Amino acid sequence: MQINFQKLPLALKPFILSLFLSLSFLAFLSLQTPRHSLHKTTAKSTVLPSNLRIRPGYSSYDAYIEHQLNKTLNPKLRQIWTTRDWNRKVRVFSEFFENLKVRCFLSNDSKSLCVGARVGQEVAALKRVGVNDSVGIDLVPYPPLVIKGDFHHQPFDDNIFDLEFSNVFDHALYPWTFVGEIERTLKPGGICVLHVSLSGRTDKYSANDLYSVGPLKELFKVSELVEMRRIDGFGLDTEVVFRKKKK
Ligand SMILES: C[S@@+](CC[C@H](N)C(=O)[O-])C[C@H]1O[C@@H](n2cnc3c(N)ncnc32)[C@H](O)[C@@H]1O
């Protein structure tokens, strides 16, 4: 159907013209929308607590993943992580986990998940201290300790784990989804232990910067902060412990 603009009643012309301009503008805007905002792992909320900053610069979710993989897949580094670094890191992680046992946050019966575990030194440490039902997830699997999984979309059902440990909060492009997934897969009463940096530690693979524990308290929606202490954990300075509420 063709509309002859000349023949339209005078009163209708401004209306038709503004409708046409609005639709063109909307079409233009939709073409400008970055692809990553359409990714299924994006957040339900983009309002960030103060003291938590997402680093700009990723053109898409795929670009973020590719950046992370650049390091994780590096063959020379993988060789070092699985040989020279192995014993020292397993020993230090074991001390942290023994300490969690003493504080009754972890027991040999805890079904445990390490989030962002790379080659799985923390999983090996859990097993070393007697927590045998333990596994890690990372973008790159390292069987049998680490299976493939994106922490923005954990490959598990709800209410599975008694304990989740992670020292990679700073690698989350969507921290609210990172935390939401932990809360989803923890059992009610389950424990989440995060090692984070609050002192502006920079890593070019970090995707966010955290400046206080306040944002974590806001991101954990169905858990309460039960402990916080200073640590020296591979450049990370603070251990926070959250417990998922029972109801
Ligand atoms: C600093 S390393 C820490 C590795 C390990 N936790 C350790 O202490 O040795 C960060 C890890 O997070 C992983 N990672 C980054 N983004 C991820 C994502 N979206 N899902 C799962 N793992 C991710 C990287 O592949 C990398 O192995």
PDBQT file of the ligand as one rigid body, heavy atoms in Angstrom, charges set to zero:
ROOT
HETATM    1  C1  LIG A 301      43.708 -15.900  38.666  1.00  0.00    +0.000 C 
HETATM    2  S1  LIG A 301      43.181 -17.412  37.920  1.00  0.00    +0.000 S 
HETATM    3  C2  LIG A 301      42.910 -18.316  39.405  1.00  0.00    +0.000 C 
HETATM    4  C3  LIG A 301      43.096 -19.772  39.247  1.00  0.00    +0.000 C 
HETATM    5  C4  LIG A 301      43.034 -20.595  40.530  1.00  0.00    +0.000 C 
HETATM    6  N1  LIG A 301      41.891 -20.318  41.326  1.00  0.00    +0.000 N 
HETATM    7  C5  LIG A 301      44.299 -20.453  41.331  1.00  0.00    +0.000 C 
HETATM    8  O1  LIG A 301      44.309 -19.798  42.374  1.00  0.00    +0.000 OA
HETATM    9  O2  LIG A 301      45.310 -21.002  40.897  1.00  0.00    +0.000 OA
HETATM   10  C6  LIG A 301      41.561 -17.038  37.311  1.00  0.00    +0.000 C 
HETATM   11  C7  LIG A 301      40.843 -18.202  36.671  1.00  0.00    +0.000 C 
HETATM   12  O3  LIG A 301      39.486 -17.822  36.429  1.00  0.00    +0.000 OA
HETATM   13  C8  LIG A 301      39.089 -18.441  35.229  1.00  0.00    +0.000 C 
HETATM   14  N2  LIG A 301      37.925 -17.746  34.677  1.00  0.00    +0.000 N 
HETATM   15  C9  LIG A 301      37.850 -16.495  34.172  1.00  0.00    +0.000 A 
HETATM   16  N3  LIG A 301      36.612 -16.229  33.750  1.00  0.00    +0.000 NA
HETATM   17  C10 LIG A 301      35.876 -17.338  33.990  1.00  0.00    +0.000 A 
HETATM   18  C11 LIG A 301      34.513 -17.673  33.771  1.00  0.00    +0.000 A 
HETATM   19  N4  LIG A 301      33.661 -16.800  33.212  1.00  0.00    +0.000 N 
HETATM   20  N5  LIG A 301      34.082 -18.898  34.163  1.00  0.00    +0.000 NA
HETATM   21  C12 LIG A 301      34.941 -19.784  34.736  1.00  0.00    +0.000 A 
HETATM   22  N6  LIG A 301      36.247 -19.520  34.953  1.00  0.00    +0.000 NA
HETATM   23  C13 LIG A 301      36.715 -18.310  34.584  1.00  0.00    +0.000 A 
HETATM   24  C14 LIG A 301      40.301 -18.342  34.338  1.00  0.00    +0.000 C 
HETATM   25  O4  LIG A 301      40.222 -19.269  33.274  1.00  0.00    +0.000 OA
HETATM   26  C15 LIG A 301      41.420 -18.626  35.345  1.00  0.00    +0.000 C 
HETATM   27  O5  LIG A 301      41.737 -19.982  35.374  1.00  0.00    +0.000 OA
ENDROOT
TORSDOF 0
